[in-house]
């Protein structure tokens, strides 16, 4: 029989998950009157699911059919018999109101969602709660021995398994396991839970703990659990709607060993709850993740922990960086604001126009916000003087980039223009910026500014361009000032002869009842002009006659029956008027409109037309 040494049936990194103890057969229960609950031999906490609301209280965390909730109200509801529980769902879209029913406010919710709350009868099939130890053993410790495992066969030969008993013992002791993930397992911890002292023995080497989405009610419960893990450095409490009112009565620095803390979707108020909590209990934290908390501002008179270096505030409701005054005064070096609604540095409608300065921030992530123009990036160097790494993808600015004259730009152009505006940036969207990248970006940007300056007609317009591009002066010092040919506006609507407009002529063509107008360059040959007209009329070009109507009149002499010879002048007369004919000129002269045929050839259109407009009659050769 072949021996398989070192074969392991369970991967240490993917621990065995035992059946839900709520569905397993358990031993006799003992009632704890103090907490209104029962604890079975397996360590599972069971609530009296069908008893009246005497076991319920505000702030209580419960689970109903897998959906977590917090009790916010216990009592009557107008127009309805009996007692009710007003609950706030963790899923903020699951309810029907926000604590206001039929115009009457019964309770407040943490969430701002209008559909986060409901009224429930106390008599519900509540999901069973678990102790921490029960959840730990259920997920990480196998409930079967090696002898009970199914035999392994190769063809018809059974393999002898060696070492599984030893591995099972190591697994039961959590040896070699440093990270524990027990999220969404309906855990509720108390200091007098059955077998609670075994936690310290089993979790001596644990450095990271994730108990997000559970049923903790107060911070003191979390503290009693964490103090039993001596090497714990990372704590994730996402989705736990805990109360922190007891934090000020806890020892100062009681969580000082925690270096990484995640408090996403806890919906604590920043200024009155979370900031004081960090100062009092988590003064040693270096990384804080606090996403999806519905914050629109983070302002607090105190300071953040001095050792805090990384702060993730993604998926909140900020609109400007001025909403983050608490962070501006901290020592944070990495700042993440993904999926917020940030549009600018500071609000243009603010009375004080406060612009924060994040002096210590070296890395900034503003992906998937609402930045729509370059003003935000023009102000970044002054707002983040130490900025070296930036991530900007997913902002509306990059989806519709255009030059000053509405020429479309590519995403690569947007990448270069971002680099050119930030002189000290080292990486953009995780890509290292080389010297060649910066040279290309800054010279390209300088050329675009020069083109925009060339399009201005007044000094005020040119000053506005320079104000919109604050790096123009520095770029000119570095690469030399580009040639700028300013457009000149003359008096009375005249056009600068050096401008493009002066090189165009507006022609109105008349062919029978058809009349149309086009703008054409004066350098266009008559051959080309005939081709354009012929294509429009569907006639061979050389069959057409183009007659330029100048709008001027020429005199035409005509013979008269009383004609008496040529005009004469008498030199003997001292008065010239006596010698000149008077009415005879008008009687013998008529006027005709001057017309010029534009002959087919290479002669330019501008040699026929001097002004900016002309009228051309189109005829067909007989």
C-alpha positions in Angstrom: 0.0 0.0 0.0 1.5 3.4 -1.1 2.2 6.0 1.5 1.5 9.7 0.8 3.6 11.7 3.2 3.0 15.4 3.7 -0.4 15.2 2.0 -2.8 17.7 3.6 -6.5 17.5 3.1 -7.1 21.1 4.2 -5.3 24.1 3.0 -4.1 26.4 5.9 -5.0 29.5 3.8 -8.4 28.1 3.0 -9.7 26.7 6.3 -12.4 24.2 6.6 -15.9 25.7 7.1 -18.1 23.6 9.4 -21.8 23.4 9.0 -23.8 26.3 10.5 -24.1 25.5 14.2 -27.6 27.0 14.1 -28.6 24.0 12.0 -26.7 21.5 14.1 -28.0 19.5 16.9 -26.8 21.1 20.2 -26.7 20.1 23.8 -29.0 21.3 26.7 -29.2 25.1 27.1 -28.5 27.2 30.2 -30.3 30.4 30.7 -28.5 33.6 31.5 -31.1 36.0 33.1 -28.6 38.8 33.2 -28.4 39.2 29.4 -31.8 37.7 28.4 -30.3 35.0 26.3 -29.4 31.4 26.4 -26.0 29.8 25.6 -25.8 26.2 24.5 -22.9 23.8 24.9 -21.5 24.6 21.5 -21.2 28.3 22.5 -24.0 29.6 20.3 -26.1 32.5 21.7 -29.8 32.0 21.0 -32.4 34.7 21.4 -36.0 34.1 22.4 -37.2 34.7 18.8 -40.9 34.5 19.6 -41.0 36.3 23.0 -42.3 39.8 23.5 -40.2 43.0 23.3 -39.0 42.7 27.0 -35.8 41.3 25.5 -35.4 44.1 23.1 -33.8 47.5 23.6 -32.6 50.5 21.5 -29.2 49.9 20.0 -29.7 46.2 19.9 -28.2 44.4 16.8 -30.2 41.6 15.3 -30.3 39.6 12.1 -33.5 38.6 10.3 -33.2 36.1 7.4 -29.6 37.2 6.9 -30.3 40.9 6.9 -28.7 42.9 9.7 -30.5 45.7 11.5 -30.3 47.9 14.6 -33.3 48.5 16.9 -33.9 52.2 17.2 -37.3 52.3 18.8 -39.4 50.0 21.1 -43.0 50.9 21.7 -46.4 51.6 20.2 -47.2 53.0 16.8 -50.3 55.2 16.3 -53.1 53.4 14.6 -51.6 50.0 15.1 -52.2 47.5 18.0 -49.5 46.2 20.2 -45.8 46.9 20.5 -43.5 47.5 17.6 -39.8 47.6 16.9 -38.5 50.5 14.8 -35.4 49.2 13.1 -32.8 50.7 10.8 -31.5 48.2 8.2 -27.8 47.9 7.3 -29.1 47.7 3.7 -30.3 51.3 3.4 -32.6 50.5 0.5 -34.6 47.8 2.3 -36.9 49.9 4.4 -39.9 52.0 3.8 -39.2 55.3 5.6 -36.5 56.9 7.8 -38.2 56.8 11.2 -41.1 59.1 10.2 -44.4 57.3 9.8 -47.7 59.1 8.9 -46.1 62.4 9.6 -44.9 61.5 13.1 -41.2 61.0 13.9 -40.6 58.0 16.1 -36.8 57.7 15.9 -33.6 58.9 14.2 -31.5 56.9 11.9 -27.8 57.1 11.2 -28.2 56.8 7.5 -29.5 59.7 5.5 -31.4 57.3 3.2 -35.1 58.0 3.0 -35.8 54.2 2.9 -33.5 52.7 5.6 -36.1 52.0 8.3 -39.2 49.8 9.0 -41.5 48.8 11.8 -41.4 45.1 12.8 -43.3 43.0 15.3 -41.1 41.8 18.1 -42.2 38.2 17.3 -39.9 37.3 14.5 -37.7 34.3 13.6 -34.5 36.1 14.5 -31.3 34.5 13.2 -29.2 33.0 16.0 -26.2 34.9 17.2 -22.8 33.3 17.7 -20.0 33.8 20.1 -16.6 34.7 18.7 -15.2 31.4 19.7 -18.0 29.4 18.1 -17.5 31.2 14.8 -13.8 30.8 15.0 -14.0 27.0 15.6 -16.7 26.6 13.0 -14.6 28.2 10.2 -11.1 27.3 11.1 -11.2 24.1 13.1 -12.2 20.8 11.5 -14.9 18.9 13.4 -13.9 15.5 12.0 -10.8 13.4 12.8 -8.5 11.9 10.2 -9.9 8.5 10.9 -13.3 9.7 9.7 -12.0 11.0 6.4 -12.9 9.1 3.2 -10.2 6.8 1.9 -8.2 7.9 -1.1 -7.6 5.4 -4.0 -5.3 5.3 -6.9 -6.9 2.9 -9.4 -7.8 0.0 -7.1 -5.1 0.6 -4.4 -5.9 2.5 -1.3 -3.4 5.2 -0.2 -2.2 5.4 3.3 -2.5 8.9 4.7 0.3 10.0 7.0 0.5 13.2 9.0 -3.2 14.3 9.0 -3.6 13.9 12.7 -0.6 16.2 13.3 -2.0 18.7 10.8 -5.4 18.5 12.5 -3.9 19.3 15.8 -2.0 22.3 14.3 -5.2 23.5 12.7 -7.1 23.2 16.0 -4.5 25.4 17.6 -4.5 27.9 14.7 -0.7 27.4 14.4 0.7 29.1 11.3 -2.5 31.2 10.9 -2.0 35.0 11.4 -5.1 36.4 9.6 -8.6 35.6 10.8 -11.6 36.7 8.7 -15.0 36.2 10.4 -17.1 38.7 8.5 -21.0 38.4 8.4 -21.2 35.5 10.8 -23.7 37.1 13.3 -21.1 37.4 16.0 -21.9 39.1 19.3 -19.2 39.1 22.0 -19.5 39.4 25.8 -16.9 39.1 28.5 -18.8 36.2 30.2 -19.4 34.1 27.1 -18.9 30.4 27.7 -15.2 29.4 27.1 -14.2 33.0 26.4 -10.8 32.5 28.0 -9.8 30.0 25.3 -9.6 32.9 22.8 -6.3 34.1 24.1 -4.8 30.5 23.9 -6.0 30.0 20.3 -5.2 33.5 19.0 -1.8 34.2 20.4 -0.2 34.7 16.9 -3.1 36.5 15.2 -2.1 39.9 13.8 -5.1 40.7 11.5 -8.7 40.4 12.4 -11.8 41.0 10.2 -15.1 40.9 12.1 -17.0 43.2 9.7 -20.8 43.0 9.3 -21.5 41.4 12.6 -23.7 42.2 15.6 -21.4 44.1 18.0 -23.4 46.8 19.8 -20.7 48.8 21.7 -17.1 49.6 21.4 -16.4 48.0 24.8 -17.4 44.6 23.4 -14.8 45.0 20.6 -12.2 46.1 23.1 -12.8 43.1 25.4 -12.3 40.8 22.3 -9.2 42.6 21.0 -7.4 42.7 24.3 -7.3 38.9 24.2 -5.3 39.0 20.9 -1.9 40.2 22.1 -0.3 40.6 18.7 -3.2 42.1 16.9 -2.2 45.0 14.6 -5.0 45.2 12.0 -8.7 45.5 12.9 -11.6 45.6 10.4 -15.0 46.6 11.8 -16.7 47.5 8.5 -20.5 47.4 8.7 -20.8 47.2 12.5 -23.2 49.9 13.6 -21.6 50.1 17.0 -22.2 52.8 19.6 -19.1 54.6 20.8 -20.7 56.5 23.6 -18.7 54.4 26.1 -15.4 55.2 24.5 -14.6 58.1 26.8 -15.0 55.8 29.8 -12.5 53.4 28.4 -8.7 53.6 29.2 -7.0 56.1 27.0 -5.0 54.4 24.2 -6.7 51.1 24.8 -6.3 50.2 21.1 -2.8 51.6 20.8 -1.4 48.4 19.3 -3.7 48.7 16.3 -1.8 50.1 13.3 -4.4 49.5 10.5 -8.1 50.3 11.2 -11.1 49.9 8.9 -14.3 51.6 9.8 -16.2 51.7 6.5 -20.0 51.8 6.5 -20.3 52.4 10.3 -21.9 55.8 9.7 -20.4 57.5 12.7 -20.4 61.2 12.8 -16.9 62.5 12.1 -16.7 65.5 14.4 -18.6 64.2 17.4 -17.9 60.5 17.3 -15.1 59.2 15.0 -12.5 62.0 15.5 -12.7 61.9 19.3 -12.6 58.1 19.1 -9.4 58.1 17.2 -7.8 60.6 19.6 -8.8 58.7 22.7 -8.6 55.1 21.8 -6.7 54.6 18.5 -3.8 57.1 18.8 -1.4 54.6 17.3 -3.2 54.0 14.1 -1.2 54.6 10.9 -3.7 53.5 8.2 -7.4 54.4 8.4 -10.0 53.2 5.9 -13.3 55.0 6.4 -15.3 54.6 3.2 -19.0 54.8 2.5 -20.0 56.7 5.6 -22.2 59.3 3.9 -19.9 62.2 5.0 -20.1 65.5 3.2 -17.4 67.1 5.3 -14.7 66.1 7.9 -14.1 69.0 10.2 -13.0 68.8 13.8 -11.4 71.3 16.2 -8.9 68.6 17.3 -6.2 66.8 15.4 -5.9 63.4 14.0 -3.4 60.9 15.4 0.0 62.1 14.7 1.1 58.7 13.3 -1.7 58.5 10.7 -0.1 58.3 7.3 -2.7 56.8 5.0 -6.4 57.8 4.9 -9.0 56.4 2.6 -12.3 58.4 2.5 -13.7 57.0 -0.8 -17.4 56.7 -1.6 -18.4 59.6 0.6 -20.3 62.8 -0.4 -17.5 65.4 -0.5 -17.8 68.1 -3.3 -14.6 70.1 -2.6 -11.3 69.6 -0.9 -12.2 72.4 1.4 -14.6 70.0 3.0 -11.6 68.2 4.5 -10.1 70.8 6.8 -9.4 68.2 9.5 -7.2 66.3 7.1 -5.4 69.4 5.9 -3.9 69.9 9.3 -2.7 66.3 9.8 0.4 64.4 8.9 -1.3 62.2 6.3 0.9 61.3 3.4 -1.5 59.2 1.3 -5.0 60.5 0.6 -7.7 58.5 -1.3 -11.0 60.1 -2.4 -12.3 57.6 -5.0 -15.9 57.7 -6.1 -16.8 60.9 -4.3 -18.4 64.0 -6.0 -15.3 66.3 -5.9 -15.4 69.0 -8.5 -12.9 71.6 -7.3 -10.4 72.6 -4.6 -12.7 75.1 -2.9 -16.2 76.3 -3.5 -16.5 79.4 -5.6 -19.7 80.3 -3.7 -17.9 80.2 -0.3 -17.9 83.5 1.6 -14.3 82.9 2.8 -13.1 81.1 -0.3 -11.1 78.9 2.0 -8.4 76.9 0.2 -6.8 74.1 2.3 -3.1 73.2 2.1 -2.2 69.6 2.6 1.4 70.1 3.3 2.3 66.5 4.0 0.4 64.6 1.3 2.6 63.0 -1.2 0.1 60.6 -2.9 -3.4 61.6 -4.0 -6.1 59.4 -5.5 -9.1 61.3 -7.0 -10.3 58.7 -9.5 -14.0 58.6 -10.5 -15.0 62.0 -9.2 -16.7 65.0 -11.0 -13.7 67.1 -12.1 -14.7 68.9 -15.3 -12.0 71.5 -16.0 -8.3 72.2 -15.6 -8.8 74.7 -12.7 -8.6 71.8 -10.3 -5.2 70.7 -11.5 -3.9 74.2 -11.9 -4.4 74.7 -8.2 -3.0 71.3 -7.1 0.7 72.4 -6.8 -0.3 75.1 -4.3 -2.8 72.9 -2.4 -0.4 69.8 -2.3 3.1 71.2 -2.3 4.7 67.8 -1.6 2.6 65.9 -4.2 4.6 63.2 -6.1 2.0 60.5 -7.0 -1.4 61.2 -8.6 -4.3 59.0 -9.9 -7.0 60.8 -11.9 -8.8 58.4 -14.2 -12.6 58.3 -14.5 -13.2 62.0 -14.3 -15.5 63.8 -16.9 -12.7 66.2 -17.9 -10.9 63.4 -19.8 -14.0 62.3 -21.8 -14.5 65.5 -23.7 -11.1 67.2 -24.0 -10.9 70.1 -26.5 -8.6 72.9 -27.4 -9.6 76.6 -27.2 -10.9 76.4 -30.8 -13.0 73.2 -30.0 -10.5 70.7 -31.6 -11.0 67.3 -30.0 -8.1 65.9 -28.0 -7.3 62.3 -27.1 -6.8 60.6 -23.7 -3.1 60.7 -24.4 -3.3 64.5 -24.8 -5.1 64.7 -21.4 -2.3 62.6 -19.8 0.4 65.0 -21.2 -1.5 68.1 -20.2 -1.9 66.8 -16.6 1.9 66.2 -16.4 2.7 69.6 -17.7 0.6 71.3 -15.0 2.3 69.5 -12.1 6.1 70.1 -12.2 7.0 67.8 -9.3 4.9 64.8 -10.1 6.8 61.5 -10.4 4.0 59.1 -11.3 0.6 59.5 -12.9 -2.0 56.7 -12.8 0.8 54.3 -11.6 3.0 55.2 -14.6 6.5 56.6 -13.9 7.0 60.0 -15.6 10.3 60.0 -17.4 12.3 63.1 -18.4 11.3 62.5 -22.0 7.6 62.4 -20.9 7.9 65.7 -19.1 9.8 67.4 -22.0 7.1 66.3 -24.5 4.3 67.2 -22.2 5.5 70.7 -21.3 6.5 71.7 -24.9 3.2 70.5 -26.1 1.3 72.4 -23.5 3.4 75.5 -24.2 2.4 75.3 -27.9 -1.3 75.1 -27.0 -1.0 78.2 -24.8 0.8 80.1 -27.6 -2.0 79.1 -30.1 -4.6 80.3 -27.7 -2.8 83.6 -27.2 -2.6 84.0 -30.9 -6.4 83.8 -31.1 -6.9 86.8 -28.7 -7.6 90.2 -30.0 -7.1 92.4 -27.0 -4.7 92.7 -24.1 -7.5 91.8 -21.7 -8.2 88.5 -23.5 -4.5 87.7 -23.5 -4.2 88.4 -19.8 -7.2 86.0 -19.2 -5.3 83.3 -21.1 -2.2 83.7 -19.0 -4.4 83.6 -15.8 -5.9 80.3 -17.0 -2.4 78.8 -17.5 -0.3 79.8 -14.4 2.7 77.7 -15.6 3.1 79.7 -18.8 5.7 82.1 -17.4 7.8 79.2 -16.0 7.6 77.2 -19.2 8.7 80.3 -21.2 11.8 80.6 -18.9 12.6 76.9 -19.4 12.0 76.5 -23.1 11.9 80.1 -24.4 8.9 82.2 -25.2 7.0 80.9 -28.3 6.1 83.1 -31.2 2.7 84.6 -30.7 1.0 86.4 -33.6 -1.9 88.2 -32.1 -5.1 88.9 -34.1 -5.7 92.6 -34.6 -9.2 94.1 -34.5 -9.5 97.3 -36.5 -12.0 100.1 -36.1 -15.5 99.9 -37.5 -15.5 96.2 -37.9 -12.5 96.0 -40.3 -10.6 92.8 -40.4 -6.9 92.4 -39.9 -5.4 91.8 -43.4 -3.0 89.2 -41.9 -5.9 87.1 -40.4 -7.5 84.1 -41.9 -10.8 86.0 -42.3 -9.0 88.4 -44.7 -8.1 85.6 -46.9 -11.7 84.4 -47.4 -14.4 85.8 -49.7 -18.1 85.2 -49.3 -19.7 84.6 -52.7 -23.4 84.4 -53.4 -24.1 82.4 -56.6 -27.3 82.9 -58.6 -28.4 80.4 -61.2 -32.0 80.9 -62.3 -34.0 80.5 -59.2 -31.2 78.8 -57.2 -29.3 81.0 -54.8 -26.6 79.8 -52.4 -23.7 81.3 -50.5 -20.2 79.9 -49.7 -17.0 81.1 -48.2 -14.0 80.4 -50.4 -10.3 81.3 -50.2 -9.1 84.1 -52.5 -6.3 82.0 -53.6 -8.7 79.6 -55.3 -8.2 79.3 -59.1 -11.1 79.9 -61.5 -10.7 76.3 -62.7 -11.4 75.1 -59.2 -14.2 77.5 -58.8 -15.9 76.2 -62.0 -15.5 72.7 -60.6 -17.2 73.6 -57.4 -20.1 75.3 -59.1 -20.4 72.5 -61.7 -20.6 69.8 -59.0 -23.3 71.8 -57.3 -25.4 72.1 -60.4 -24.5 68.8 -62.0 -23.1 70.5 -65.1 -19.7 70.0 -66.8 -17.6 73.0 -65.5 -16.4 74.2 -68.9 -20.0 74.6 -70.1 -20.6 77.3 -67.4 -20.1 81.0 -67.6 -19.3 82.9 -64.3 -20.3 86.5 -64.5 -19.1 88.7 -61.6 -21.6 91.4 -60.8 -19.5 94.3 -59.5 -22.4 96.5 -58.5 -20.7 99.5 -60.3 -22.1 101.5 -63.3 -20.3 102.6 -66.4 -21.5 105.4 -68.7 -22.4 104.5 -72.3 -22.6 107.3 -75.0 -25.4 107.2 -77.6 -25.9 109.1 -80.9 -28.5 111.8 -81.1 -30.4 113.3 -84.1 -29.3 116.8 -83.1 -25.6 115.8 -82.9 -23.6 118.8 -84.0 -20.0 117.5 -83.7 -17.5 117.1 -80.9 -17.5 119.3 -77.8 -15.3 122.4 -78.1 -13.7 124.9 -75.8 -13.1 128.6 -76.5 -9.8 129.8 -75.2 -10.7 133.5 -75.6 -13.4 133.2 -72.9 -12.3 134.1 -69.4 -15.2 132.2 -67.9 -14.8 128.4 -68.3 -18.4 127.8 -67.5 -19.5 129.7 -70.6 -17.5 127.4 -72.8 -18.6 124.0 -71.3 -21.7 122.1 -72.4 -24.3 121.7 -69.7 -27.4 119.6 -70.6 -25.9 118.0 -73.6 -23.9 115.3 -71.6 -27.0 114.0 -69.7 -29.0 114.0 -72.9 -26.5 112.0 -74.9 -25.3 109.6 -72.0 -26.8 106.3 -70.4 -25.5 104.0 -67.7 -24.9 100.2 -67.6 -24.1 97.8 -64.7 -20.5 96.6 -65.0 -20.1 92.8 -65.3 -16.9 90.8 -65.6 -16.6 87.3 -67.0 -14.4 85.1 -64.8 -12.5 83.3 -67.5 -11.4 79.7 -66.9 -7.8 79.5 -66.0 -5.3 79.5 -63.2 -6.0 83.1 -62.3 -6.8 83.4 -58.6 -10.3 84.4 -57.4 -8.8 87.3 -55.4 -7.7 89.0 -58.6 -11.3 89.5 -59.5 -12.7 90.2 -56.0 -11.2 92.9 -53.8 -13.7 93.0 -50.9 -15.0 90.3 -48.6 -18.2 89.6 -50.5 -19.2 89.1 -54.1 -22.2 88.1 -56.3 -21.7 85.8 -59.3 -24.3 84.9 -61.9 -24.0 81.5 -63.4 -25.0 80.9 -67.0 -24.7 78.0 -69.4 -23.0 78.3 -72.7 -25.3 78.0 -75.6 
